[in-house]
Amino acid sequence: MNRALVAASILPMSVIIVGVGNADFGDMVELDGDVAPLVGLEGQKAARDIVQFVPFNDFVSAAAAISSGDENATAAKTLLAREVLAEVPAQVVSYMQGMKILPGSWNKKPKEKKEN
């Protein structure tokens, strides 16, 4: 898994992992790369952090509100979504900066040549 994520770190992608259940998610925390940069089996470092891991059990109260139809369900869903997607904007920016792509430069049309 490390090798694939390190290789993918040069691509325009993000990986979101939600841990469900009571398992030991220590390996997922390592993949997240927030504590230390992700390193592949051959020792190469990831070009950038592309993984966001969120343990769902951290949002048990949110899950209970969602499943019971509680009036706070919308707030609970928003909290979970915010945490799951928290790193994506920074991941997009880091990719764009790494590729030296300026905002708006990817959608500019080349100038058309006039025919005589």
GUKOLKE-817051 format. One record per atom (N, C-alpha, C, O): atom name; x, y, z. Coordinates in steps of 0.001 Angstrom, whole numbers, plus 500000, padded with zeros to 6 digits. Example, Ala and Ser with C-alpha at 12.3 -4.5 7.8 and 13.67 -1.06 7.14 Angstrom:
2
N  513190  494310  507800
CA  512300  495500  507800
C  513200  496700  507800
O  514236  496681  508465
N  512850  497750  507080
CA  513670  498940  507140
C  512900  500030  507870
O  513409  501138  508039
END
This chain:
116
N  500835  498812  500000
CA  500000  500000  500000
C  500882  501254  500000
O  500609  502206  499270
N  501937  501250  500820
CA  502831  502411  500862
C  503387  502727  499481
O  503410  503882  499057
N  503836  501686  498786
CA  504442  501870  497468
C  503452  502536  496513
O  503811  503465  495789
N  502222  502065  496514
CA  501206  502622  495614
C  500896  504079  495962
O  500752  504910  495065
N  500795  504391  497236
CA  500490  505762  497647
C  501655  506706  497372
O  501445  507851  496974
N  502859  506241  497577
CA  504034  507066  497267
C  504072  507342  495766
O  504324  508473  495351
N  503822  506313  494946
CA  503804  506494  493493
C  502671  507438  493076
O  502847  508258  492175
N  501522  507324  493725
CA  500363  508158  493389
C  500519  509596  493854
O  499762  510467  493426
N  501486  509858  494723
CA  501622  511203  495289
C  502015  512256  494253
O  501958  513452  494540
N  502408  511832  493065
CA  502717  512792  492000
C  501506  513037  491100
O  501562  513874  490200
N  500415  512310  491341
CA  499212  512423  490513
C  498208  513393  491130
O  498260  513659  492331
N  497292  513924  490314
CA  496270  514836  490843
C  495129  514048  491499
O  494025  513957  490961
N  495424  513488  492666
CA  494413  512698  493354
C  494560  512813  494862
O  495623  513152  495382
N  493474  512524  495539
CA  493458  512436  496998
C  492830  511100  497362
O  491966  510592  496647
N  493269  510539  498476
CA  492734  509271  498966
C  492118  509540  500331
O  492780  510046  501237
N  490849  509197  500463
CA  490144  509382  501721
C  489796  508014  502277
O  489166  507199  501603
N  490211  507769  503515
CA  489957  506484  504173
C  489146  506759  505426
O  489536  507578  506259
N  488015  506075  505562
CA  487202  506164  506769
C  487264  504804  507451
O  486821  503801  506893
N  487814  504777  508655
CA  487919  503540  509424
C  486632  503281  510185
O  486211  504097  511004
N  486009  502145  509913
CA  484759  501797  510572
C  484999  500595  511475
O  485610  499610  511063
N  484508  500686  512718
CA  484643  499574  513647
C  485651  499870  514737
O  486096  501003  514922
N  485997  498809  515455
CA  486883  498951  516621
C  488286  498410  516369
O  489011  498116  517320
N  488672  498277  515129
CA  489998  497745  514797
C  491094  498726  515189
O  490833  499896  515468
N  492320  498229  515203
CA  493483  499085  515428
C  493809  499752  514084
O  494199  499080  513129
N  493648  501054  514022
CA  493871  501787  512782
C  495246  502453  512739
O  495436  503432  512016
N  496188  501940  513493
CA  497525  502510  513532
C  498168  502618  512161
O  498826  503613  511856
N  497979  501588  511323
CA  498558  501617  509977
C  497914  502701  509118
O  498580  503311  508281
N  496629  502939  509324
CA  495934  503983  508556
C  496438  505364  508957
O  496589  506249  508115
N  496696  505539  510244
CA  497240  506814  510732
C  498599  507051  510079
O  498923  508177  509702
N  499392  505988  509945
CA  500699  506104  509294
C  500540  506503  507826
O  501285  507340  507316
N  499556  505889  507149
CA  499322  506226  505738
C  498895  507675  505565
O  499178  508298  504541
N  498206  508210  506581
CA  497715  509585  506522
C  498859  510574  506334
O  498681  511598  505674
N  499999  510296  506887
CA  501163  511150  506672
C  501149  512469  507416
O  501975  513337  507136
N  500225  512645  508366
CA  500195  513903  509119
C  501311  513968  510155
O  501821  515049  510451
N  501693  512819  510707
CA  502729  512785  511742
C  504119  512764  511114
O  505012  513501  511533
N  504290  511917  510111
CA  505575  511806  509412
C  505284  511535  507940
O  504284  510890  507623
N  506133  512013  507039
CA  505901  511772  505613
C  505855  510279  505302
O  506589  509489  505896
N  504997  509904  504379
CA  504873  508513  503964
C  506116  508110  503184
O  506573  508840  502305
N  506657  506941  503514
CA  507867  506442  502867
C  507569  505069  502279
O  506972  504220  502942
N  507984  504853  501038
CA  507778  503578  500367
C  508748  502528  500871
O  509645  502818  501663
N  508556  501305  500403
CA  509396  500190  500847
C  510860  500373  500482
O  511740  499889  501193
N  511133  501068  499381
CA  512509  501298  498953
C  513106  502564  499550
O  514229  502938  499213
N  512362  503228  500437
CA  512868  504415  501115
C  512516  505743  500474
O  512869  506790  501016
N  511829  505735  499332
CA  511473  506996  498697
C  510301  507636  499433
O  509370  506956  499864
N  510369  508967  499570
CA  509316  509713  500268
C  508225  510127  499288
O  508481  510350  498105
N  507016  510223  499801
CA  505899  510708  498994
C  506175  512152  498596
O  506722  512929  499380
N  505795  512502  497377
CA  505999  513868  496887
C  505145  514859  497659
O  505532  516013  497843
N  503975  514402  498114
CA  503074  515248  498892
C  502096  514353  499640
O  501969  513168  499332
N  501414  514918  500612
CA  500428  514176  501398
C  499135  514093  500594
O  498530  515119  500282
N  498706  512871  500257
CA  497466  512711  499495
C  496401  511940  500268
O  495303  511727  499755
N  496708  511520  501495
CA  495791  510657  502250
C  495170  511409  503421
O  495856  512130  504145
N  493879  511232  503593
CA  493158  511721  504770
C  492476  510511  505398
O  491647  509861  504760
N  492824  510210  506649
CA  492192  509118  507382
C  491355  509690  508513
O  491807  510557  509261
N  490128  509193  508628
CA  489240  509600  509710
C  488637  508348  510331
O  487975  507578  509636
N  488852  508127  511635
CA  488187  507006  512304
C  486728  507363  512592
O  486444  508320  513312
N  485822  506593  512026
CA  484396  506887  512152
C  483949  506890  513610
O  483041  507636  513977
N  484574  506067  514437
CA  484175  506009  515853
C  484359  507343  516560
O  483737  507588  517595
N  485202  508202  516015
CA  485336  509541  516585
C  484052  510349  516402
O  483868  511401  517013
N  483169  509830  515546
CA  481922  510525  515249
C  480704  509673  515606
O  479662  509765  514957
N  480845  508839  516649
CA  479754  507951  517051
C  478501  508756  517390
O  477395  508376  517007
N  478669  509850  518095
CA  477492  510659  518428
C  476866  511227  517167
O  475645  511361  517079
N  477699  511559  516194
CA  477167  512039  514919
C  476401  510926  514224
O  475329  511158  513664
N  476951  509716  514260
CA  476279  508576  513627
C  474956  508281  514312
O  473967  507974  513646
N  474928  508371  515640
CA  473687  508125  516379
C  472627  509152  515999
O  471459  508806  515825
N  473025  510395  515871
CA  472080  511454  515492
C  471559  511233  514079
O  470382  511454  513794
N  472454  510792  513197
CA  472057  510557  511810
C  471056  509404  511735
O  470026  509516  511070
N  471361  508290  512420
CA  470505  507107  512318
C  469176  507276  513045
O  468194  506634  512671
N  469116  508120  514071
CA  467869  508290  514822
C  466968  509367  514216
O  465843  509568  514676
N  467451  510047  513206
CA  466660  511103  512598
C  466591  512333  513478
O  465707  513173  513310
N  467514  512444  514409
CA  467577  513575  515331
C  467649  514880  514544
O  468184  514922  513436
N  467109  515935  515126
CA  467133  517235  514457
C  468548  517749  514264
O  468773  518645  513451
N  469513  517192  515004
CA  470910  517595  514848
C  471632  516775  513786
O  472845  516902  513616
N  470882  515930  513067
CA  471509  515061  512075
C  472257  515852  511010
O  473344  515451  510594
N  471698  516957  510568
CA  472355  517765  509541
C  473686  518295  510049
O  474680  518286  509323
N  473707  518753  511279
CA  474952  519247  511865
C  475959  518114  512011
O  477153  518307  511780
N  475479  516930  512393
CA  476368  515779  512557
C  476976  515376  511216
O  478172  515094  511136
N  476163  515346  510170
CA  476667  515014  508839
C  477689  516042  508380
O  478707  515696  507781
N  477413  517287  508660
CA  478326  518364  508267
C  479668  518223  508973
O  480719  518402  508358
N  479632  517902  510262
CA  480865  517721  511031
C  481709  516585  510465
O  482920  516727  510300
N  481066  515457  510168
CA  481778  514317  509600
C  482340  514667  508224
O  483506  514385  507945
N  481539  515268  507376
CA  481995  515641  506034
C  483163  516624  506105
O  484126  516506  505348
N  483074  517585  507009
CA  484149  518579  507160
C  485465  517891  507510
O  486510  518222  506950
N  485413  516935  508434
CA  486637  516233  508847
C  487184  515362  507721
O  488392  515321  507490
N  486292  514669  507027
CA  486710  513776  505945
C  487370  514565  504810
O  488353  514115  504222
N  486826  515729  504512
CA  487317  516520  503373
C  488308  517614  503760
O  488717  518405  502911
N  488696  517666  505024
CA  489502  518775  505543
C  490803  519023  504785
O  491185  520176  504587
N  491481  517976  504363
CA  492799  518151  503747
C  492768  518291  502232
O  493784  518624  501622
N  491620  518042  501620
CA  491553  518039  500159
C  491961  519382  499542
O  492733  519376  498583
N  491486  520529  500036
CA  491921  521791  499421
C  493447  521977  499445
O  494034  522402  498450
N  494071  521666  500552
CA  495532  521801  500639
C  496218  520798  499708
O  497275  521092  499151
N  495624  519622  499539
CA  496194  518625  498636
C  496119  519096  497184
O  497051  518880  496410
N  495019  519734  496818
CA  494886  520286  495460
C  495922  521383  495247
O  496595  521413  494216
N  496050  522276  496207
CA  497015  523371  496098
C  498441  522821  496002
O  499236  523304  495196
N  498769  521819  496815
CA  500131  521278  496771
C  500428  520629  495423
O  501551  520720  494926
N  499435  519977  494829
CA  499631  519401  493493
C  499871  520505  492471
O  500813  520439  491682
N  499012  521519  492493
CA  499121  522610  491523
C  500463  523330  491657
O  501100  523656  490656
N  500888  523574  492893
CA  502180  524238  493108
C  503326  523353  492637
O  504270  523829  492006
N  503239  522070  492944
CA  504293  521140  492526
C  504419  521043  491016
O  505514  520848  490489
N  503299  521177  490322
CA  503298  521118  488859
C  503462  522499  488220
O  503476  522632  486996
N  503587  523524  489067
CA  503731  524912  488611
C  502555  525331  487716
O  502735  525977  486684
N  501345  524942  488148
CA  500129  525314  487434
C  499511  526492  488171
O  499161  526390  489347
N  499382  527613  487465
CA  498813  528814  488058
C  497294  528779  487975
O  496741  528202  487038
N  496613  529383  488935
CA  495151  529421  488880
C  494658  529996  487553
O  495125  531042  487102
N  493721  529305  486945
CA  493131  529763  485701
C  493914  529412  484447
O  493378  529536  483346
N  495159  528980  484572
CA  495975  528717  483389
C  495574  527449  482653
O  495921  527298  481482
N  494868  526545  483284
CA  494508  525282  482644
C  493299  525406  481719
O  493037  524503  480925
N  492565  526506  481809
CA  491376  526611  480970
C  491479  527696  479900
O  490475  528053  479282
N  492655  528210  479682
CA  492833  529229  478653
C  492944  528548  477295
O  493710  527601  477118
N  492174  529042  476351
CA  492203  528487  475010
C  493356  529115  474233
O  493646  530303  474375
N  494008  528296  473410
CA  495057  528888  472571
C  494426  529843  471561
O  493291  529647  471125
N  495174  530869  471200
CA  494666  531843  470236
C  494492  531155  468873
O  495353  530406  468410
N  493341  531443  468257
CA  493070  530858  466952
C  493810  531637  465868
O  493935  532860  465924
N  494293  530890  464887
CA  494975  531513  463762
C  493941  531904  462720
O  493024  531140  462419
N  494100  533090  462178
CA  493202  533553  461133
C  493656  532983  459798
O  494839  532995  459459
N  492675  532482  459051
CA  492986  531960  457731
C  492833  533082  456702
O  491939  533919  456824
N  493685  533098  455715
CA  493618  534127  454662
C  492739  533695  453535
O  492570  534436  452567
END
